Amino acid sequence: MRVNIYAEEMTNKVEIVSKTINGQEFTGLRLYMELPVTTSDGQQIRGPFMHSPGDNDSAAVTFWGKKDLRPALLHAVYMLDSYYAQR
């Protein structure tokens, strides 16, 4: 499966989540997104998807790991750093 998420949808809201399944603990890094929209006057805004106060149904992506998720995430940052260093 491939999921496309654009930088302008990403936010600084990040959450660490965990769950235990069959005695194994899984840790996840959840990144929340906000969809930019254009208002009737042409202004671009973005914010959480709220049905009503306290009812946040914003989209999020969670990366799960059994043990340590950091090596995969650090490798992704290394790849980005290497890419931008060549430009």
C-alpha angles and dihedrals in degrees: 000000000000123000122192117211119175123219092238089060094053121095136190090250105113127165133191111220132178140189137179120226122180090343094308119115118220123195122203137193109215119200116194123214136204123202115230113227135184117234123219090265092055097256118141115227136162136191144143119305101249122178090187135336108307094011103104113176095170119153118254139176120218123200110202130203133181095212121353120001093181099087092058093046093045090051090053091052090047090053091051092047091050092048094050092044089062094054 
